[in-house]
Amino acid sequence: MEARTVEVINPRVPMFGSGALVAPGLVLTAYHVACPGGDRQPVTVRNKIGQAAEATIAWADAELDAVLLQTDRTVLGASLPIVRWGELTCDYPDARPVCSMTGFPRAMRRPHPTLPDAFVDELLAVDGNIKPATSSRRGYYGFELINTSLESAELWQGMSGAGAFCNDRLVGVATFASDFRHGGLLHLMPAARLFASPGFTDTVTAVTGMTPQLQPADLRLLLDDVPDPQMSTSYLLNAQSAVVPLTGMTAQLDSLEAWCRTSRPTDVTAVTGIAGIGKTRLITELIHRLGQPRPGNPTARGWTGGFLADNPIQQPPHYRMLATSKYPLLLAVDYAETRRDQVDQILDVLAARHTSDPVRVLLLARGRDSWWPSLRRARQGTSVMSTGATIDVDPADALAETTTEHAFDTAKHAFTERIHTLRCAGLGDDWATSPLRPETSTGPVFTAAAKPADDTVISLHMAALADVLAALNDDFARYDNPMDVLIAHEVSYWKRIVEARGEHFDEKLMRTLVAVQAVTGATKLSNAQAAVTAGFDVHHAGFPDAAPNDRRLLAAYEDILTAAYPSGDGAHWGSMGPDLLGTALVADVETKSGGQFIERLLPHPYLEEDQQHRALTVLARATPTQPVLTAGAARAVAAAPDKLLPLAARTVTAELDTDIARDWLLGLQDALAEQAQQPDADPDLYAWATDLVSTSLTHVETGLGDYFNSTEWKPPQSQPDEELGTDDGLVDEGDAADEDDLDWDPEDDGYEREENGEETGGGDDDPGGTADAPAGTTSPAPRPTVVVHTITSRAVRTVLTAVALAHLGFVSFVTGSVAYFSHYSSEPSFWLLPPLIICAHLFIGSFYGQRQLPAAFTILIAPPLVLLMTVGFGLMFSDLHGADINPVVMGMVWTSLFSPGMLALTYAFRAWFGQIQFADGR
């Protein structure tokens, strides 16, 4: 934090202190240092290397003893990012964050080496802890020092106005350092109280171009960061940037606020809706509203919160801190349907908390077909979840209280204002051909931009931004599609970054690399290096030897991509957003590559499995809006099913709604069928792949999407010919198949399966095993088996189960009555027949319904024999009740009564436990 520390000098009175640069040219310091006695004349601000500039008052609050000074940004803090604001919310002793403060106290003043009667002020950095409860009454933090022995109040003079930071968050400003007491305690004005002061946030926004947000500083390592302001399409459209005011969704916002303010200590709810309808913007507004201080009680703590990071900086993450929250806290989890494990970890921690301060967990997702009902069943009625209510957001909700035209004009004006502010903050551009001020915003520049591609609010905002950008640059106005305008603007953003680093700007290459970045992501440096290398290979496909990758150039572009889209969490880099914009760029690259980009990228050997999984997730999410990406992903998976299909199956079944997942899998099925017709296609591999897709379809339709989260299926492995015992190394395929059919072990898959972290393969008797196989020999792989649920309707399964149970009850009644009332009741052995018949029915239902047994007795004789025995008891039952009907007719009647029940029993077993079938359909 030393780079942010400045010295504040009032030349008119003998007053000096410290300050913190919260942005280039913007200093936060103590009021009594800059304005002693109410004097609001300019003061001098000097950084640690002696550069000085005059500063004027931009905002002041004498009661809070705080002031914002504005000075020349080119002299002070030119290269500094805008500060993030925070407050302390948790008190977890095992992971209590260390806070730091840097200033210019009197104790560090030294005589100037050459100038008499002059002094040199040196920096002093101190560390300490801040416990949240210390500000509960007076409204001041207590900063407990842990690394200094200074005890004289006079020696601390000059620290007033210094900023205190916790996890890179500015949490407060030192006031009245002379109040220092023995024991090492300094007083800080919390940032939360500054936010409550009129005009503070407006001043920061006007100078920096970024609306300040208060975040939990002690949870910084677990949360996403708000993006830095940039003259970038991605930044302007980011929901957390909050550029456009929230329109509509008043009912949802009010419902969520009321839910947050209920008396429950902990609760969870879900906010669902398709992509681009404003869910993230809604929660950003909710956090802002909850963070406002209540009227009449300025020291009362409002809510803080944020979006839980997908890749927390802190590893392993200290989620246990959440159980010690001292003040109201709201946690939002975006893409919750893909983060079930993380959600469970959070809820397990919150279930063990013993404090009454409210914590709310909001789960944002695109759908709720499978993940939300299962989560509710597991958590509903517990200490962390009450009813598990759901807030559904429809595309029309964002425009429910306004017209499309008015919303378009509002968005356009907001973008105009923000771009103007960014220019004033020194974040301008070099491509504008016309001036732009908020009051000059008029009607659409070109008709196409004013017509969103769909009814979502993000499409409307994109059209509005495209119109503003077209007014700025005549080159943008030549496009017919708003998306082309936005991408063209982003290209200019890339160009500034590339040329600032002294590299030649290659637009086509940069488009490819940003598309790779958007698809694969990178949680660590090695992932980023792999992605850049893969991107170069894909871009230069066809010329691998003539154009080898230059390591220096690869490193340079890795740095460029990281600078263009920094990560908001612990990942190495982020990606171009929002999703609709990022996938549009990927689709454009895919189209211009002739449909080869995704097919070359996904199986690239440099990419790690988690990058391939992320890529499939991104492409699967784009299914409704970018069919070209769905087709490309299907071709890529079909071309390398052994490497990509298990990942794709798990991704689709777990992360997509039923209808979208079905369409995705059907497209993949067609791609596999087409690829299987190629001359070099492995028939066993594609038979396995086809069955796995069929399994995935069945699990999607029956709501069993968690199957692929617990069991990962792998493709069949090639086997040695000599293992089959043939003289010439060849085998009669038909004979081998018959032999396998006779003694197939249903627990042996014929291919490897990982379950609970362990690998199991074929044993000595496993046709797919490789034990004792001579090296260098190969043979066709056996036909693998997969579990297939043949009944896809839960209602049908329920009806068949009821019929099966009724059948067993009816058989028990008939056979039991005969055993009790007939003249055979005196024979003890006769009493064994009723339970034997019931067991025989269960045997037929279980073994015939659950699996295929090739033995002739089981298939051809056992079911008719059991049915015949049951019908015989039915005839005896008729005789007991004096039925005067031809025995043949009565036998047909009993057969018609028992046969459907036996069939229902068979299919009930099939529905509940599955039928084991061979991959070739036998």
DOBA-920379 format. One record per residue (C-alpha): x, y, z. Coordinates in steps of 0.1 Angstrom, whole numbers, padded with zeros to 4 digits, always signed. Layout:
<sites>
XYZ ...
</sites>
This chain:
<sites>
+0000+0000+0000 +0030+0023+0000 +0024+0034-0035 -0010+0048-0024 +0004+0067+0006 +0009+0105+0003 +0018+0133+0027 -0007+0161+0031 +0007+0195+0041 -0012+0226+0048 +0013+0255+0042 -0008+0281+0060 -0007+0264+0094 +0018+0240+0110 -0003+0210+0101 +0008+0178+0084 -0007+0143+0080 -0011+0114+0057 -0035+0104+0030 -0044+0075+0007 -0047+0077-0031 -0080+0060-0038 -0076+0067-0076 -0053+0086-0098 -0054+0122-0085 -0079+0115-0057 -0068+0115-0021 -0087+0105+0010 -0074+0121+0042 -0086+0135+0076 -0106+0168+0075 -0087+0183+0104 -0054+0178+0084 -0066+0194+0051 -0091+0219+0066 -0079+0230+0100 -0104+0254+0115 -0127+0250+0085 -0102+0265+0061 -0109+0249+0026 -0080+0264+0007 -0058+0243-0015 -0032+0221+0002 +0000+0203-0010 +0001+0166-0015 +0034+0148-0019 +0041+0111-0026 +0068+0089-0012 +0094+0099-0038 +0088+0136-0033 +0066+0145-0063 +0042+0172-0052 +0010+0188-0065 -0016+0212-0053 -0049+0197-0043 -0084+0211-0039 -0114+0200-0019 -0137+0177-0038 -0158+0165-0009 -0157+0170+0029 -0175+0160+0060 -0163+0177+0091 -0184+0155+0114 -0167+0124+0101 -0134+0141+0099 -0128+0130+0063 -0122+0148+0031 -0115+0139-0006 -0088+0160-0023 -0085+0162-0061 -0051+0168-0077 -0033+0162-0110 -0037+0125-0119 -0007+0126-0141 +0016+0135-0112 +0001+0115-0084 -0011+0079-0088 -0011+0078-0126 -0006+0041-0128 -0027+0031-0098 -0059+0011-0102 -0090+0024-0085 -0092+0013-0049 -0118-0012-0036 -0137-0004-0005 -0145-0029+0023 -0156-0034+0058 -0150-0062+0084 -0179-0086+0088 -0165-0118+0103 -0144-0127+0134 -0128-0161+0127 -0097-0162+0150 -0080-0190+0130 -0080-0168+0098 -0083-0133+0110 -0069-0110+0083 -0040-0088+0090 -0047-0051+0083 -0020-0026+0073 -0016+0011+0075 +0012+0033+0061 +0018+0070+0069 +0043+0097+0079 +0043+0099+0117 +0064+0124+0136 +0085+0096+0150 +0099+0090+0115 +0110+0126+0108 +0147+0130+0102 +0168+0161+0097 +0175+0169+0060 +0211+0159+0052 +0220+0192+0034 +0193+0218+0043 +0194+0233+0078 +0161+0235+0097 +0145+0211+0072 +0132+0176+0077 +0126+0145+0057 +0094+0126+0065 +0098+0088+0062 +0072+0062+0058 +0061+0039+0086 +0041+0008+0078 +0022-0008+0107 +0002-0040+0109 -0027-0049+0131 -0061-0065+0135 -0095-0050+0134 -0124-0068+0151 -0157-0060+0136 -0175-0055+0169 -0152-0026+0179 -0174-0002+0158 -0208-0013+0171 -0214+0017+0194 -0192+0047+0187 -0189+0039+0150 -0151+0038+0150 -0129+0008+0143 -0102-0001+0169 -0069-0008+0150 -0049-0031+0174 -0012-0028+0165 +0010-0059+0165 +0044-0047+0153 +0053-0014+0169 +0065-0002+0203 +0056+0035+0199 +0036+0046+0229 +0038+0084+0228 +0008+0101+0213 +0031+0129+0201 +0052+0104+0181 +0021+0093+0162 +0011+0127+0150 +0012+0127+0112 -0006+0093+0109 -0040+0111+0108 -0055+0106+0074 -0037+0074+0067 -0057+0047+0050 -0061+0012+0066 -0063-0017+0042 -0074-0053+0047 -0069-0078+0018 -0063-0048-0005 -0096-0032+0006 -0097+0003+0020 -0117-0003+0052 -0111+0031+0070 -0091+0063+0075 -0072+0071+0107 -0085+0101+0126 -0070+0118+0156 -0039+0098+0159 -0033+0118+0191 -0060+0097+0207 -0035+0069+0208 -0035+0050+0241 -0011+0026+0258 -0016-0009+0245 -0014-0001+0208 -0048+0011+0196 -0056+0036+0168 -0090+0049+0159 -0104+0045+0123 -0134+0060+0106 -0150+0030+0088 -0155+0032+0051 -0191+0022+0057 -0198+0056+0074 -0182+0075+0045 -0206+0057+0021 -0235+0070+0043 -0223+0106+0040 -0242+0126+0014 -0221+0132-0018 -0193+0108-0010 -0201+0081-0035 -0212+0106-0061 -0178+0124-0059 -0159+0091-0062 -0180+0080-0092 -0176+0114-0110 -0138+0113-0106 -0131+0077-0112 -0159+0066-0136 -0167+0037-0112 -0195+0036-0087 -0179+0025-0054 -0192-0006-0037 -0187-0018-0002 -0176-0054+0001 -0167-0077+0030 -0129-0071+0032 -0123-0102+0053 -0141-0123+0027 -0122-0107-0002 -0103-0140-0009 -0136-0158-0013 -0155-0133-0035 -0154-0121-0071 -0140-0086-0076 -0159-0058-0093 -0142-0051-0127 -0119-0022-0132 -0134+0006-0153 -0121+0004-0189 -0132+0018-0222 -0142-0017-0231 -0175-0032-0243 -0170-0060-0218 -0167-0036-0189 -0196-0014-0200 -0220-0044-0203 -0208-0061-0171 -0238-0064-0147 -0216-0056-0117 -0204-0024-0133 -0240-0012-0129 -0237+0013-0158 -0274+0012-0167 -0300+0017-0139 -0321-0013-0131 -0354-0012-0149 -0384-0033-0139 -0381-0063-0116 -0395-0042-0088 -0416-0071-0075 -0386-0095-0074 -0364-0068-0058 -0390-0061-0031 -0395-0098-0025 -0358-0105-0021 -0353-0076+0002 -0383-0087+0024 -0368-0122+0024 -0334-0109+0035 -0350-0089+0064 -0369-0118+0079 -0359-0130+0114 -0343-0163+0103 -0305-0163+0109 -0298-0182+0077 -0318-0189+0046 -0313-0200+0009 -0334-0192-0022 -0329-0195-0059 -0333-0169-0087 -0338-0186-0120 -0342-0174-0156 -0327-0177-0190 -0294-0159-0198 -0294-0122-0203 -0325-0112-0185 -0308-0093-0156 -0304-0118-0127 -0269-0106-0119 -0279-0069-0122 -0309-0076-0099 -0287-0090-0072 -0261-0062-0076 -0290-0037-0070 -0302-0057-0040 -0267-0056-0024 -0266-0019-0030 -0301-0013-0015 -0293-0035+0015 -0261-0016+0021 -0277+0017+0025 -0277+0030+0061 -0311+0032+0078 -0324+0068+0083 -0318+0082+0117 -0291+0057+0126 -0259+0065+0107 -0237+0042+0128 -0260+0012+0122 -0243-0013+0099 -0259-0021+0067 -0256-0053+0047 -0225-0063+0028 -0222-0090+0003 -0209-0101-0031 -0207-0129-0056 -0189-0161-0044 -0158-0168-0065 -0157-0199-0086 -0119-0200-0080 -0113-0185-0046 -0079-0168-0042 -0076-0185-0008 -0068-0222-0012 -0081-0241+0005 -0109-0216+0011 -0117-0207+0047 -0155-0210+0043 -0157-0215+0081 -0153-0177+0084 -0189-0174+0072 -0200-0190+0105 -0186-0161+0125 -0204-0133+0106 -0211-0104+0130 -0232-0083+0106 -0258-0090+0079 -0243-0107+0049 -0256-0116+0014 -0237-0142-0007 -0247-0148-0043 -0236-0178-0063 -0238-0174-0100 -0242-0205-0123 -0253-0224-0092 -0264-0254-0113 -0227-0260-0121 -0214-0255-0086 -0233-0279-0064 -0203-0291-0045 -0193-0256-0036 -0229-0247-0025 -0230-0278-0003 -0197-0267+0014 -0211-0233+0021 -0244-0246+0035 -0226-0272+0057 -0206-0244+0072 -0236-0221+0078 -0256-0250+0093 -0230-0250+0122 -0231-0213+0130 -0245-0201+0163 -0248-0164+0158 -0281-0147+0150 -0269-0121+0125 -0286-0128+0092 -0268-0146+0064 -0286-0151+0031 -0274-0173+0002 -0288-0165-0033 -0284-0192-0060 -0285-0178-0095 -0292-0203-0123 -0306-0206-0158 -0329-0234-0149 -0340-0255-0120 -0351-0288-0136 -0329-0312-0115 -0304-0295-0092 -0328-0272-0073 -0354-0299-0064 -0327-0322-0052 -0311-0294-0031 -0344-0285-0016 -0351-0321-0007 -0318-0323+0011 -0320-0289+0029 -0356-0278+0032 -0367-0273+0068 -0332-0273+0082 -0314-0245+0099 -0300-0232+0066 -0332-0233+0045 -0368-0226+0053 -0392-0232+0024 -0366-0230-0003 -0386-0204-0022 -0378-0197-0059 -0378-0163-0076 -0384-0167-0113 -0374-0139-0137 -0390-0138-0171 -0376-0118-0201 -0405-0094-0198 -0399-0085-0162 -0371-0061-0169 -0394-0040-0191 -0426-0046-0171 -0428-0010-0159 -0416+0008-0190 -0417+0007-0227 -0389-0008-0249 -0383+0027-0264 -0379+0043-0230 -0356+0015-0217 -0335+0019-0249 -0332+0057-0244 -0324+0052-0207 -0296+0027-0215 -0283+0048-0242 -0281+0079-0220 -0264+0058-0192 -0237+0045-0216 -0231+0080-0229 -0226+0093-0194 -0203+0065-0184 -0182+0069-0215 -0180+0106-0209 -0169+0100-0173 -0143+0075-0184 -0128+0100-0208 -0127+0126-0180 -0110+0100-0158 -0082+0096-0183 -0095+0063-0197 -0103+0077-0232 -0097+0062-0266 -0080+0072-0298 -0107+0062-0323 -0135+0087-0316 -0143+0110-0345 -0170+0131-0328 -0174+0146-0293 -0199+0130-0269 -0216+0144-0240 -0246+0131-0221 -0269+0158-0233 -0262+0150-0269 -0278+0116-0268 -0304+0114-0295 -0323+0088-0315 -0308+0057-0331 -0279+0062-0354 -0288+0032-0375 -0320+0012-0374 -0305-0022-0370 -0289-0012-0337 -0322-0002-0322 -0337-0037-0328 -0324-0062-0303 -0319-0098-0314 -0343-0111-0288 -0365-0099-0259 -0338-0101-0232 -0327-0069-0215 -0290-0076-0223 -0298-0075-0260 -0315-0042-0256 -0285-0028-0237 -0262-0041-0264 -0282-0025-0291 -0282+0008-0271 -0244+0007-0266 -0238-0001-0302 -0258+0029-0312 -0238+0052-0289 -0205+0038-0302 -0217+0043-0338 -0223+0079-0330 -0187+0082-0318 -0170+0065-0347 -0182+0067-0383 -0164+0034-0390 -0187+0016-0366 -0218+0030-0383 -0212+0010-0414 -0222-0023-0396 -0257-0036-0399 -0256-0057-0367 -0252-0043-0332 -0230-0073-0323 -0206-0064-0350 -0203-0028-0336 -0196-0041-0302 -0169-0065-0314 -0153-0038-0335 -0151-0016-0305 -0135-0044-0285 -0110-0049-0313 -0099-0013-0309 -0096-0019-0271 -0073-0049-0279 -0053-0028-0303 -0045-0002-0277 -0033-0029-0253 -0012-0047-0279 +0005-0016-0292 +0012-0003-0257 +0033-0033-0252 +0052-0027-0285 +0037-0057-0304 +0024-0058-0339 -0014-0060-0338 -0028-0089-0358 -0066-0087-0356 -0074-0122-0368 -0049-0137-0344 -0063-0117-0315 -0098-0127-0324 -0088-0164-0322 -0069-0160-0290 -0097-0141-0272 -0121-0168-0284 -0098-0194-0270 -0096-0174-0237 -0134-0172-0235 -0138-0209-0241 -0111-0226-0221 -0104-0201-0192 -0073-0204-0171 -0072-0210-0134 -0034-0208-0132 -0004-0196-0153 +0002-0231-0169 -0034-0231-0181 -0030-0197-0197 +0002-0208-0214 -0014-0240-0227 -0044-0220-0240 -0022-0195-0258 -0001-0222-0274 -0033-0241-0284 -0047-0208-0299 -0016-0203-0320 -0017-0239-0332 -0054-0236-0341 -0049-0202-0358 -0019-0214-0379 -0034-0249-0386 -0019-0263-0418 +0014-0245-0413 +0028-0261-0381 +0064-0267-0394 +0066-0235-0415 +0055-0213-0387 +0068-0226-0354 +0056-0209-0322 +0079-0182-0309 +0081-0184-0271 +0086-0147-0267 +0055-0140-0287 +0035-0166-0268 +0045-0150-0235 +0037-0115-0248 +0002-0125-0259 -0004-0143-0226 +0004-0110-0209 -0019-0091-0233 -0049-0114-0227 -0044-0112-0189 -0043-0074-0191 -0073-0072-0214 -0095-0095-0192 -0082-0098-0157 -0098-0123-0134 -0123-0111-0107 -0114-0141-0085 -0085-0164-0080 -0082-0175-0117 -0052-0164-0137 -0074-0145-0162 -0111-0138-0169 -0128-0136-0203 -0147-0113-0226 -0183-0109-0214 -0212-0110-0211 -0219-0145-0223 -0239-0133-0253 -0210-0112-0265 -0183-0137-0258 -0201-0166-0275 -0209-0143-0305 -0171-0138-0310 -0165-0175-0307 -0192-0182-0332 -0177-0157-0356 -0143-0173-0353 -0159-0208-0358 -0177-0196-0389 -0147-0180-0405 -0126-0211-0398 -0149-0232-0419 -0162-0250-0388 -0127-0262-0378 -0120-0239-0348 -0138-0259-0321 -0130-0293-0336 -0092-0284-0335 -0093-0267-0301 -0112-0290-0278 -0090-0321-0282 -0058-0302-0283 -0032-0321-0262 -0020-0290-0243 -0054-0284-0227 -0060-0299-0193 -0092-0318-0185 -0107-0289-0165 -0102-0266-0194 -0119-0290-0217 -0147-0293-0192 -0151-0255-0190 -0150-0253-0228 -0179-0278-0231 -0198-0260-0204 -0194-0226-0222 -0204-0242-0255 -0234-0260-0240 -0247-0228-0224 -0246-0212-0258 -0270-0238-0273 -0301-0216-0274 -0284-0187-0291 -0255-0201-0311 -0264-0233-0329 -0232-0231-0348 -0213-0237-0316 -0235-0266-0307 -0228-0282-0340 -0190-0275-0337 -0189-0290-0302 -0208-0321-0315 -0183-0326-0343 -0154-0322-0319 -0167-0347-0295 -0176-0371-0323 -0141-0369-0337 -0125-0377-0303 -0152-0395-0283 -0127-0414-0261 -0113-0382-0248 -0143-0358-0248 -0175-0378-0246 -0175-0386-0209 -0169-0349-0201 -0196-0339-0225 -0221-0363-0211 -0214-0352-0176 -0216-0315-0185 -0249-0318-0205 -0267-0340-0180 -0257-0320-0150 -0258-0284-0162 -0285-0280-0189 -0322-0280-0186 -0340-0310-0200 -0351-0295-0234 -0317-0280-0242 -0298-0310-0230 -0320-0333-0252 -0314-0312-0283 -0277-0311-0275 -0275-0348-0272 -0296-0355-0302 -0272-0334-0323 -0243-0353-0308 -0260-0385-0317 -0262-0375-0353 -0226-0364-0353 -0215-0397-0339 -0235-0416-0365 -0219-0396-0393 -0184-0400-0379 -0190-0438-0375 -0194-0441-0412 -0158-0429-0419 -0135-0457-0432 -0111-0454-0403 -0137-0453-0376 -0134-0479-0348 -0168-0497-0347 -0164-0508-0310 -0155-0472-0299 -0185-0457-0317 -0208-0485-0305 -0198-0475-0270 -0201-0438-0277 -0236-0443-0292 -0247-0462-0261 -0233-0436-0238 -0252-0409-0255 -0284-0430-0253 -0278-0434-0216 -0273-0397-0212 -0306-0391-0231 -0324-0415-0208 -0310-0399-0177 -0319-0365-0189 -0355-0375-0195 -0358-0394-0162 -0343-0366-0142 -0313-0387-0131 -0286-0361-0142 -0264-0368-0111 -0254-0402-0125 -0224-0389-0144 -0212-0370-0113 -0207-0402-0094 -0197-0426-0121 -0173-0418-0150 -0174-0442-0179 -0144-0447-0200 -0141-0461-0236 -0133-0498-0243 -0097-0507-0245 -0081-0528-0272 -0073-0564-0261 -0046-0590-0271 -0057-0616-0296 -0037-0644-0279 -0058-0640-0247 -0087-0655-0266 -0068-0688-0271 -0068-0690-0309 -0039-0706-0327 -0035-0678-0353 -0042-0648-0331 -0076-0644-0348 -0110-0652-0333 -0144-0661-0347 -0164-0631-0336 -0197-0650-0335 -0184-0679-0314 -0167-0655-0290 -0198-0635-0285 -0219-0666-0277 -0193-0677-0252 -0194-0643-0235 -0232-0644-0235 -0232-0676-0215 -0212-0665-0185 -0213-0627-0186 -0208-0611-0152 -0232-0581-0150 -0207-0564-0126 -0179-0565-0152 -0185-0537-0176 -0161-0547-0203 -0145-0513-0199 -0130-0493-0171 -0151-0474-0146 -0140-0449-0120 -0163-0449-0089 -0155-0431-0056 -0121-0423-0069 -0110-0459-0076 -0104-0475-0110 -0118-0510-0116 -0111-0530-0147 -0116-0565-0159 -0103-0593-0138 -0091-0627-0148 -0125-0637-0160 -0134-0604-0175 -0136-0604-0213 -0124-0569-0213 -0094-0575-0190 -0059-0572-0200 -0042-0592-0173 -0015-0616-0186 -0018-0602-0220 +0013-0605-0242 +0027-0572-0252 +0023-0561-0288 -0009-0581-0295 -0043-0567-0302 -0078-0579-0306 -0113-0565-0309 -0126-0551-0277 -0157-0569-0262 -0191-0554-0265 -0195-0532-0234 -0226-0529-0214 -0243-0499-0201 -0273-0494-0177 -0303-0482-0197 -0336-0472-0181 -0361-0482-0207 -0391-0466-0190 -0387-0428-0192 -0419-0416-0176 -0422-0414-0138 -0459-0417-0140 -0457-0449-0160 -0431-0463-0136 -0455-0455-0107 -0484-0472-0123 -0464-0503-0132 -0450-0505-0097 -0485-0503-0083 -0498-0530-0106 -0468-0552-0097 -0474-0548-0060 -0511-0555-0065 -0502-0586-0085 -0480-0599-0057 -0507-0593-0031 -0533-0610-0053 -0511-0641-0058 -0504-0642-0021 -0541-0641-0014 -0550-0668-0039 -0523-0692-0030 -0527-0686+0007 -0564-0692+0006 -0560-0724-0013 -0533-0736+0012 -0556-0728+0042 -0591-0739+0029 -0583-0768+0006 -0581-0804+0017 -0544-0802+0011 -0540-0779+0042 -0532-0810+0063 -0501-0816+0042 -0471-0795+0057 -0453-0796+0024 -0482-0780+0006 -0477-0749+0027 -0443-0744+0012 -0458-0738-0023 -0473-0703-0018 -0440-0687-0006 -0421-0706-0033 -0445-0691-0059 -0440-0656-0046 -0402-0661-0046 -0404-0674-0081 -0423-0643-0092 -0396-0621-0076 -0369-0642-0093 -0385-0637-0127 -0391-0600-0121 -0356-0594-0109 -0334-0615-0132 -0355-0612-0163 -0363-0575-0159 -0330-0564-0145 -0306-0582-0169 -0304-0605-0198 -0296-0641-0189 -0290-0662-0221 -0297-0696-0204 -0326-0713-0222 -0343-0723-0189 -0344-0688-0176 -0358-0672-0208 -0380-0699-0223 -0391-0722-0194 -0391-0704-0161 -0417-0676-0168 -0443-0700-0183 -0437-0726-0156 -0442-0701-0128 -0473-0687-0145 -0487-0723-0150 -0482-0730-0113 -0500-0698-0103 -0529-0705-0127 -0532-0740-0111 -0537-0724-0077 -0562-0701-0093 -0582-0731-0106 -0581-0746-0072 -0593-0713-0058 -0623-0714-0082 -0632-0749-0072 -0632-0739-0035 -0658-0712-0043 -0680-0735-0065 -0674-0718-0098 -0692-0740-0124 -0672-0729-0155 -0653-0750-0180 -0618-0755-0167 -0602-0745-0199 -0621-0712-0200 -0614-0707-0163 -0577-0713-0170 -0577-0687-0197 -0594-0663-0173 -0567-0668-0146 -0540-0666-0172 -0553-0632-0183 -0554-0621-0147 -0519-0632-0138 -0499-0625-0170 -0502-0586-0169 -0492-0586-0133 -0461-0607-0140 -0452-0585-0170 -0457-0554-0148 -0435-0568-0122 -0408-0574-0148 -0410-0539-0161 -0411-0524-0126 -0377-0541-0118 -0365-0528-0152 -0376-0492-0144 -0361-0491-0109 -0329-0510-0113 -0323-0509-0151 -0317-0535-0177 -0281-0545-0187 -0279-0546-0225 -0250-0551-0249 -0237-0521-0268 -0244-0538-0302 -0281-0540-0293 -0283-0578-0286 
</sites>
